[in-house]
Amino acid sequence: MAEQTQSPAGGLSIEGMPAWQLARREKIVLAGLHLLESQEYDRIQIRDVAAEAGVALGTLYRYFSSKEHLYAAVLMEWSALGKSVERRSSKGSPEQHLRSRIRGVIKAFERQPQFYKVQVLLQSSTDPNAKTLLNDFGEAAQVSLVSDFAALGPQRAEDAATMMWAIISSMLTQSIYHGVPMREVYRIADGFLDLLVPDLG
């Protein structure tokens, strides 16, 4: 059996992790996700996640170096679940698919703004493990959207995806933290897409 390594900040590395450990890690992540679905991040104690997952607190800390590391993994899981639903419901023209995808991203955060708040909070994390997963979360979202804008050509697709995420993030911040109506988030995102539609084919 391969020896399991620790990441520099603590917590087991998933590289080479046997199936039973991956399953236990997934159980912990899903427990954290379940708790965040019903309450705010700052109300969740790491011991609550351990209890929800049915593992000892020490066991949880073998997999995750901090609450921030755990919730970065929760964000990754939440995003993956959302993409699975998107793939099953994706249909129509490229423009319709793109509009549906953008609206789906916004709607996911509208339904569960606590997930957006966690993403914002984790931006200032000092845990290297949390930072790595959060970077992976952002890169996966960017790559996925770049592929949706592929008809614009490589550089314009990259630029369009960057601008789209900047618009969504800025508007969600205005809505979730400052009370701007959520319909404005959709309106501005749709307006940006309107500028690109002629070039999308």
PyRosetta script that sets phi, psi and omega in degrees:
from pyrosetta import init, pose_from_sequence

init()
pose = pose_from_sequence("MAEQTQSPAGGLSIEGMPAWQLARREKIVLAGLHLLESQEYDRIQIRDVAAEAGVALGTLYRYFSSKEHLYAAVLMEWSALGKSVERRSSKGSPEQHLRSRIRGVIKAFERQPQFYKVQVLLQSSTDPNAKTLLNDFGEAAQVSLVSDFAALGPQRAEDAATMMWAIISSMLTQSIYHGVPMREVYRIADGFLDLLVPDLG")
pose.set_psi(1, 134.0)
pose.set_omega(1, -179.1)
pose.set_phi(2, -66.7)
pose.set_psi(2, 141.1)
pose.set_omega(2, 178.9)
pose.set_phi(3, -72.8)
pose.set_psi(3, 133.0)
pose.set_omega(3, -179.2)
pose.set_phi(4, -82.1)
pose.set_psi(4, 130.6)
pose.set_omega(4, -178.8)
pose.set_phi(5, -99.7)
pose.set_psi(5, 156.3)
pose.set_omega(5, 174.3)
pose.set_phi(6, -94.6)
pose.set_psi(6, 146.0)
pose.set_omega(6, 171.8)
pose.set_phi(7, -74.3)
pose.set_psi(7, 162.3)
pose.set_omega(7, -177.8)
pose.set_phi(8, -55.5)
pose.set_psi(8, -31.3)
pose.set_omega(8, -177.8)
pose.set_phi(9, -96.7)
pose.set_psi(9, 7.0)
pose.set_omega(9, -176.6)
pose.set_phi(10, 96.7)
pose.set_psi(10, 162.6)
pose.set_omega(10, -175.9)
pose.set_phi(11, 91.6)
pose.set_psi(11, 138.1)
pose.set_omega(11, -178.3)
pose.set_phi(12, -68.3)
pose.set_psi(12, 140.3)
pose.set_omega(12, 173.4)
pose.set_phi(13, -76.7)
pose.set_psi(13, 140.4)
pose.set_omega(13, -179.1)
pose.set_phi(14, -79.3)
pose.set_psi(14, -11.4)
pose.set_omega(14, 177.2)
pose.set_phi(15, -64.2)
pose.set_psi(15, 123.9)
pose.set_omega(15, 179.3)
pose.set_phi(16, 74.1)
pose.set_psi(16, 9.0)
pose.set_omega(16, -179.0)
pose.set_phi(17, -69.8)
pose.set_psi(17, 128.7)
pose.set_omega(17, 179.3)
pose.set_phi(18, -65.8)
pose.set_psi(18, 161.2)
pose.set_omega(18, -173.7)
pose.set_phi(19, -56.7)
pose.set_psi(19, -38.6)
pose.set_omega(19, -176.9)
pose.set_phi(20, -68.4)
pose.set_psi(20, -32.8)
pose.set_omega(20, 177.4)
pose.set_phi(21, -74.8)
pose.set_psi(21, -38.6)
pose.set_omega(21, 175.8)
pose.set_phi(22, -59.7)
pose.set_psi(22, -40.9)
pose.set_omega(22, 179.6)
pose.set_phi(23, -64.6)
pose.set_psi(23, -40.9)
pose.set_omega(23, 178.7)
pose.set_phi(24, -66.5)
pose.set_psi(24, -41.5)
pose.set_omega(24, 177.8)
pose.set_phi(25, -61.1)
pose.set_psi(25, -43.9)
pose.set_omega(25, 179.0)
pose.set_phi(26, -61.5)
pose.set_psi(26, -38.9)
pose.set_omega(26, 178.7)
pose.set_phi(27, -61.6)
pose.set_psi(27, -40.5)
pose.set_omega(27, 178.6)
pose.set_phi(28, -66.8)
pose.set_psi(28, -44.0)
pose.set_omega(28, -180.0)
pose.set_phi(29, -61.9)
pose.set_psi(29, -44.7)
pose.set_omega(29, 179.9)
pose.set_phi(30, -65.6)
pose.set_psi(30, -33.6)
pose.set_omega(30, 175.0)
pose.set_phi(31, -64.2)
pose.set_psi(31, -43.5)
pose.set_omega(31, 177.2)
pose.set_phi(32, -63.1)
pose.set_psi(32, -40.0)
pose.set_omega(32, 178.4)
pose.set_phi(33, -63.9)
pose.set_psi(33, -45.4)
pose.set_omega(33, -179.4)
pose.set_phi(34, -59.2)
pose.set_psi(34, -42.8)
pose.set_omega(34, 179.5)
pose.set_phi(35, -66.4)
pose.set_psi(35, -38.9)
pose.set_omega(35, -179.5)
pose.set_phi(36, -70.1)
pose.set_psi(36, -25.2)
pose.set_omega(36, 177.1)
pose.set_phi(37, -65.3)
pose.set_psi(37, -24.3)
pose.set_omega(37, -174.3)
pose.set_phi(38, -113.7)
pose.set_psi(38, -6.2)
pose.set_omega(38, 179.9)
pose.set_phi(39, -156.0)
pose.set_psi(39, 167.2)
pose.set_omega(39, -178.3)
pose.set_phi(40, -75.1)
pose.set_psi(40, 151.7)
pose.set_omega(40, -178.1)
pose.set_phi(41, -54.3)
pose.set_psi(41, -44.7)
pose.set_omega(41, -174.5)
pose.set_phi(42, -71.3)
pose.set_psi(42, -10.6)
pose.set_omega(42, 177.0)
pose.set_phi(43, -91.4)
pose.set_psi(43, -11.4)
pose.set_omega(43, -176.8)
pose.set_phi(44, -89.2)
pose.set_psi(44, 125.1)
pose.set_omega(44, 174.4)
pose.set_phi(45, -95.4)
pose.set_psi(45, 146.9)
pose.set_omega(45, -179.0)
pose.set_phi(46, -60.4)
pose.set_psi(46, -30.6)
pose.set_omega(46, 177.6)
pose.set_phi(47, -68.2)
pose.set_psi(47, -28.3)
pose.set_omega(47, 176.8)
pose.set_phi(48, -65.1)
pose.set_psi(48, -39.7)
pose.set_omega(48, 179.5)
pose.set_phi(49, -66.1)
pose.set_psi(49, -43.4)
pose.set_omega(49, 178.8)
pose.set_phi(50, -59.8)
pose.set_psi(50, -44.2)
pose.set_omega(50, 179.7)
pose.set_phi(51, -64.4)
pose.set_psi(51, -42.8)
pose.set_omega(51, 179.1)
pose.set_phi(52, -61.6)
pose.set_psi(52, -37.1)
pose.set_omega(52, -179.1)
pose.set_phi(53, -82.2)
pose.set_psi(53, -13.6)
pose.set_omega(53, -178.7)
pose.set_phi(54, 73.4)
pose.set_psi(54, 32.9)
pose.set_omega(54, 177.8)
pose.set_phi(55, -125.4)
pose.set_psi(55, 159.8)
pose.set_omega(55, 176.2)
pose.set_phi(56, -70.7)
pose.set_psi(56, 152.0)
pose.set_omega(56, 179.4)
pose.set_phi(57, -58.0)
pose.set_psi(57, -41.2)
pose.set_omega(57, 178.0)
pose.set_phi(58, -61.5)
pose.set_psi(58, -35.7)
pose.set_omega(58, 177.9)
pose.set_phi(59, -65.5)
pose.set_psi(59, -43.3)
pose.set_omega(59, 178.8)
pose.set_phi(60, -58.4)
pose.set_psi(60, -42.7)
pose.set_omega(60, -177.8)
pose.set_phi(61, -71.9)
pose.set_psi(61, -13.1)
pose.set_omega(61, 172.5)
pose.set_phi(62, -70.5)
pose.set_psi(62, -29.5)
pose.set_omega(62, -176.9)
pose.set_phi(63, -95.7)
pose.set_psi(63, -31.0)
pose.set_omega(63, -175.1)
pose.set_phi(64, -131.6)
pose.set_psi(64, 130.8)
pose.set_omega(64, -175.4)
pose.set_phi(65, -76.8)
pose.set_psi(65, -18.2)
pose.set_omega(65, -177.7)
pose.set_phi(66, -164.8)
pose.set_psi(66, 169.7)
pose.set_omega(66, 174.0)
pose.set_phi(67, -60.4)
pose.set_psi(67, -37.8)
pose.set_omega(67, 179.9)
pose.set_phi(68, -64.8)
pose.set_psi(68, -42.1)
pose.set_omega(68, 176.9)
pose.set_phi(69, -60.4)
pose.set_psi(69, -46.4)
pose.set_omega(69, 179.1)
pose.set_phi(70, -59.6)
pose.set_psi(70, -45.7)
pose.set_omega(70, -175.3)
pose.set_phi(71, -77.4)
pose.set_psi(71, -19.0)
pose.set_omega(71, 168.6)
pose.set_phi(72, -67.1)
pose.set_psi(72, -39.5)
pose.set_omega(72, 176.0)
pose.set_phi(73, -66.7)
pose.set_psi(73, -36.3)
pose.set_omega(73, 176.9)
pose.set_phi(74, -62.1)
pose.set_psi(74, -43.1)
pose.set_omega(74, 177.6)
pose.set_phi(75, -59.8)
pose.set_psi(75, -42.3)
pose.set_omega(75, 178.3)
pose.set_phi(76, -60.8)
pose.set_psi(76, -43.2)
pose.set_omega(76, 180.0)
pose.set_phi(77, -65.4)
pose.set_psi(77, -44.8)
pose.set_omega(77, -180.0)
pose.set_phi(78, -60.8)
pose.set_psi(78, -42.6)
pose.set_omega(78, 178.2)
pose.set_phi(79, -63.5)
pose.set_psi(79, -43.5)
pose.set_omega(79, -179.6)
pose.set_phi(80, -63.5)
pose.set_psi(80, -39.9)
pose.set_omega(80, 178.4)
pose.set_phi(81, -64.6)
pose.set_psi(81, -40.2)
pose.set_omega(81, 178.5)
pose.set_phi(82, -64.5)
pose.set_psi(82, -40.1)
pose.set_omega(82, 179.6)
pose.set_phi(83, -66.5)
pose.set_psi(83, -33.8)
pose.set_omega(83, 178.0)
pose.set_phi(84, -63.4)
pose.set_psi(84, -42.0)
pose.set_omega(84, 177.3)
pose.set_phi(85, -65.6)
pose.set_psi(85, -42.4)
pose.set_omega(85, 179.0)
pose.set_phi(86, -57.1)
pose.set_psi(86, -46.7)
pose.set_omega(86, -178.1)
pose.set_phi(87, -61.1)
pose.set_psi(87, -37.1)
pose.set_omega(87, -178.5)
pose.set_phi(88, -71.6)
pose.set_psi(88, -29.0)
pose.set_omega(88, -175.1)
pose.set_phi(89, -101.9)
pose.set_psi(89, 0.3)
pose.set_omega(89, -176.1)
pose.set_phi(90, -72.5)
pose.set_psi(90, 125.9)
pose.set_omega(90, 177.0)
pose.set_phi(91, -163.3)
pose.set_psi(91, 172.1)
pose.set_omega(91, 178.8)
pose.set_phi(92, 94.1)
pose.set_psi(92, -170.4)
pose.set_omega(92, -178.7)
pose.set_phi(93, -71.6)
pose.set_psi(93, 165.5)
pose.set_omega(93, 176.5)
pose.set_phi(94, -55.0)
pose.set_psi(94, -39.7)
pose.set_omega(94, 178.7)
pose.set_phi(95, -64.9)
pose.set_psi(95, -45.5)
pose.set_omega(95, 179.7)
pose.set_phi(96, -62.4)
pose.set_psi(96, -40.7)
pose.set_omega(96, 179.0)
pose.set_phi(97, -62.0)
pose.set_psi(97, -44.0)
pose.set_omega(97, -177.8)
pose.set_phi(98, -66.2)
pose.set_psi(98, -45.2)
pose.set_omega(98, 178.8)
pose.set_phi(99, -62.6)
pose.set_psi(99, -42.4)
pose.set_omega(99, 179.2)
pose.set_phi(100, -62.9)
pose.set_psi(100, -39.8)
pose.set_omega(100, -179.2)
pose.set_phi(101, -65.6)
pose.set_psi(101, -46.6)
pose.set_omega(101, -180.0)
pose.set_phi(102, -64.0)
pose.set_psi(102, -44.4)
pose.set_omega(102, 178.5)
pose.set_phi(103, -63.4)
pose.set_psi(103, -34.7)
pose.set_omega(103, 178.6)
pose.set_phi(104, -65.0)
pose.set_psi(104, -41.0)
pose.set_omega(104, 177.7)
pose.set_phi(105, -61.8)
pose.set_psi(105, -47.8)
pose.set_omega(105, -179.5)
pose.set_phi(106, -63.3)
pose.set_psi(106, -44.4)
pose.set_omega(106, -178.4)
pose.set_phi(107, -62.2)
pose.set_psi(107, -37.4)
pose.set_omega(107, 179.1)
pose.set_phi(108, -60.0)
pose.set_psi(108, -43.5)
pose.set_omega(108, 178.8)
pose.set_phi(109, -74.6)
pose.set_psi(109, -29.9)
pose.set_omega(109, 176.7)
pose.set_phi(110, -65.0)
pose.set_psi(110, -43.2)
pose.set_omega(110, 180.0)
pose.set_phi(111, -67.9)
pose.set_psi(111, -37.2)
pose.set_omega(111, -175.5)
pose.set_phi(112, -133.7)
pose.set_psi(112, 72.2)
pose.set_omega(112, -175.9)
pose.set_phi(113, -61.7)
pose.set_psi(113, -20.3)
pose.set_omega(113, 179.6)
pose.set_phi(114, -62.7)
pose.set_psi(114, -25.6)
pose.set_omega(114, 177.2)
pose.set_phi(115, -72.4)
pose.set_psi(115, -35.4)
pose.set_omega(115, 175.4)
pose.set_phi(116, -66.9)
pose.set_psi(116, -41.4)
pose.set_omega(116, -180.0)
pose.set_phi(117, -61.8)
pose.set_psi(117, -38.7)
pose.set_omega(117, 177.2)
pose.set_phi(118, -63.2)
pose.set_psi(118, -43.3)
pose.set_omega(118, 179.1)
pose.set_phi(119, -58.9)
pose.set_psi(119, -42.8)
pose.set_omega(119, 178.7)
pose.set_phi(120, -65.3)
pose.set_psi(120, -46.6)
pose.set_omega(120, 179.8)
pose.set_phi(121, -59.7)
pose.set_psi(121, -40.0)
pose.set_omega(121, -176.6)
pose.set_phi(122, -71.0)
pose.set_psi(122, -15.1)
pose.set_omega(122, 177.8)
pose.set_phi(123, -59.8)
pose.set_psi(123, -27.6)
pose.set_omega(123, -178.1)
pose.set_phi(124, -101.7)
pose.set_psi(124, 12.2)
pose.set_omega(124, -180.0)
pose.set_phi(125, -64.2)
pose.set_psi(125, 143.4)
pose.set_omega(125, 174.8)
pose.set_phi(126, -100.6)
pose.set_psi(126, -1.1)
pose.set_omega(126, 179.3)
pose.set_phi(127, -78.2)
pose.set_psi(127, 116.9)
pose.set_omega(127, -179.1)
pose.set_phi(128, -58.1)
pose.set_psi(128, -34.0)
pose.set_omega(128, 178.7)
pose.set_phi(129, -66.2)
pose.set_psi(129, -42.3)
pose.set_omega(129, 177.4)
pose.set_phi(130, -64.5)
pose.set_psi(130, -42.5)
pose.set_omega(130, 179.3)
pose.set_phi(131, -59.9)
pose.set_psi(131, -43.3)
pose.set_omega(131, -179.1)
pose.set_phi(132, -61.9)
pose.set_psi(132, -47.1)
pose.set_omega(132, -179.5)
pose.set_phi(133, -66.8)
pose.set_psi(133, -37.2)
pose.set_omega(133, 179.3)
pose.set_phi(134, -66.6)
pose.set_psi(134, -38.8)
pose.set_omega(134, 174.6)
pose.set_phi(135, -61.9)
pose.set_psi(135, -42.0)
pose.set_omega(135, 177.6)
pose.set_phi(136, -61.4)
pose.set_psi(136, -40.6)
pose.set_omega(136, 178.7)
pose.set_phi(137, -59.6)
pose.set_psi(137, -48.3)
pose.set_omega(137, -180.0)
pose.set_phi(138, -66.1)
pose.set_psi(138, -41.7)
pose.set_omega(138, -179.4)
pose.set_phi(139, -66.2)
pose.set_psi(139, -40.6)
pose.set_omega(139, 179.4)
pose.set_phi(140, -63.2)
pose.set_psi(140, -41.7)
pose.set_omega(140, 178.4)
pose.set_phi(141, -64.1)
pose.set_psi(141, -42.7)
pose.set_omega(141, 179.9)
pose.set_phi(142, -63.6)
pose.set_psi(142, -48.0)
pose.set_omega(142, -178.6)
pose.set_phi(143, -60.6)
pose.set_psi(143, -42.1)
pose.set_omega(143, -179.7)
pose.set_phi(144, -62.3)
pose.set_psi(144, -43.1)
pose.set_omega(144, -178.6)
pose.set_phi(145, -73.1)
pose.set_psi(145, -35.8)
pose.set_omega(145, 176.1)
pose.set_phi(146, -57.1)
pose.set_psi(146, -40.6)
pose.set_omega(146, 179.6)
pose.set_phi(147, -64.4)
pose.set_psi(147, -32.7)
pose.set_omega(147, 177.9)
pose.set_phi(148, -69.9)
pose.set_psi(148, -28.1)
pose.set_omega(148, 179.3)
pose.set_phi(149, -95.8)
pose.set_psi(149, 13.0)
pose.set_omega(149, -171.4)
pose.set_phi(150, -54.8)
pose.set_psi(150, -31.2)
pose.set_omega(150, -178.3)
pose.set_phi(151, -62.1)
pose.set_psi(151, -17.2)
pose.set_omega(151, 179.9)
pose.set_phi(152, -80.1)
pose.set_psi(152, -9.9)
pose.set_omega(152, -173.2)
pose.set_phi(153, 94.9)
pose.set_psi(153, 156.8)
pose.set_omega(153, -170.9)
pose.set_phi(154, -54.3)
pose.set_psi(154, -52.8)
pose.set_omega(154, -175.2)
pose.set_phi(155, -68.8)
pose.set_psi(155, -44.3)
pose.set_omega(155, 179.9)
pose.set_phi(156, -66.3)
pose.set_psi(156, -34.8)
pose.set_omega(156, 177.6)
pose.set_phi(157, -63.0)
pose.set_psi(157, -43.5)
pose.set_omega(157, 178.3)
pose.set_phi(158, -62.0)
pose.set_psi(158, -45.8)
pose.set_omega(158, -179.6)
pose.set_phi(159, -64.5)
pose.set_psi(159, -43.8)
pose.set_omega(159, -178.6)
pose.set_phi(160, -63.2)
pose.set_psi(160, -41.6)
pose.set_omega(160, 178.8)
pose.set_phi(161, -63.8)
pose.set_psi(161, -42.8)
pose.set_omega(161, 178.7)
pose.set_phi(162, -61.4)
pose.set_psi(162, -45.3)
pose.set_omega(162, -179.6)
pose.set_phi(163, -66.7)
pose.set_psi(163, -38.4)
pose.set_omega(163, -179.9)
pose.set_phi(164, -63.3)
pose.set_psi(164, -44.9)
pose.set_omega(164, 179.2)
pose.set_phi(165, -65.7)
pose.set_psi(165, -36.4)
pose.set_omega(165, 178.2)
pose.set_phi(166, -63.8)
pose.set_psi(166, -41.1)
pose.set_omega(166, 178.5)
pose.set_phi(167, -64.8)
pose.set_psi(167, -47.9)
pose.set_omega(167, -179.3)
pose.set_phi(168, -60.3)
pose.set_psi(168, -47.3)
pose.set_omega(168, -178.4)
pose.set_phi(169, -62.7)
pose.set_psi(169, -45.9)
pose.set_omega(169, -179.6)
pose.set_phi(170, -61.8)
pose.set_psi(170, -45.0)
pose.set_omega(170, -177.5)
pose.set_phi(171, -71.9)
pose.set_psi(171, -36.9)
pose.set_omega(171, 176.6)
pose.set_phi(172, -63.8)
pose.set_psi(172, -38.8)
pose.set_omega(172, 176.8)
pose.set_phi(173, -61.0)
pose.set_psi(173, -44.2)
pose.set_omega(173, 178.3)
pose.set_phi(174, -61.5)
pose.set_psi(174, -39.9)
pose.set_omega(174, -177.4)
pose.set_phi(175, -75.8)
pose.set_psi(175, -50.7)
pose.set_omega(175, -172.9)
pose.set_phi(176, -72.8)
pose.set_psi(176, -36.7)
pose.set_omega(176, -176.5)
pose.set_phi(177, -99.6)
pose.set_psi(177, -22.7)
pose.set_omega(177, -172.2)
pose.set_phi(178, -124.8)
pose.set_psi(178, 7.6)
pose.set_omega(178, 171.7)
pose.set_phi(179, 79.1)
pose.set_psi(179, 9.2)
pose.set_omega(179, 174.9)
pose.set_phi(180, -64.2)
pose.set_psi(180, 133.8)
pose.set_omega(180, -178.3)
pose.set_phi(181, -56.5)
pose.set_psi(181, 139.9)
pose.set_omega(181, -178.0)
pose.set_phi(182, -61.9)
pose.set_psi(182, -27.4)
pose.set_omega(182, 179.1)
pose.set_phi(183, -59.8)
pose.set_psi(183, -26.1)
pose.set_omega(183, 177.5)
pose.set_phi(184, -69.0)
pose.set_psi(184, -32.6)
pose.set_omega(184, 177.6)
pose.set_phi(185, -63.0)
pose.set_psi(185, -47.1)
pose.set_omega(185, 178.6)
pose.set_phi(186, -63.6)
pose.set_psi(186, -42.1)
pose.set_omega(186, -176.7)
pose.set_phi(187, -62.5)
pose.set_psi(187, -46.5)
pose.set_omega(187, -178.4)
pose.set_phi(188, -67.4)
pose.set_psi(188, -41.3)
pose.set_omega(188, 178.3)
pose.set_phi(189, -62.7)
pose.set_psi(189, -44.4)
pose.set_omega(189, 178.0)
pose.set_phi(190, -63.1)
pose.set_psi(190, -38.5)
pose.set_omega(190, 179.3)
pose.set_phi(191, -63.2)
pose.set_psi(191, -39.0)
pose.set_omega(191, 177.1)
pose.set_phi(192, -65.4)
pose.set_psi(192, -42.5)
pose.set_omega(192, 178.1)
pose.set_phi(193, -63.1)
pose.set_psi(193, -36.1)
pose.set_omega(193, 178.2)
pose.set_phi(194, -56.4)
pose.set_psi(194, -35.9)
pose.set_omega(194, -179.7)
pose.set_phi(195, -68.0)
pose.set_psi(195, -26.5)
pose.set_omega(195, -175.4)
pose.set_phi(196, -96.8)
pose.set_psi(196, -18.7)
pose.set_omega(196, -173.7)
pose.set_phi(197, -53.6)
pose.set_psi(197, -43.1)
pose.set_omega(197, -179.3)
pose.set_phi(198, -57.4)
pose.set_psi(198, -27.2)
pose.set_omega(198, -178.0)
pose.set_phi(199, -96.3)
pose.set_psi(199, -2.3)
pose.set_omega(199, -177.8)
pose.set_phi(200, -83.6)
pose.set_psi(200, -14.6)
pose.set_omega(200, -179.5)
pose.set_phi(201, 76.4)
pose.dump_pdb("model.pdb")
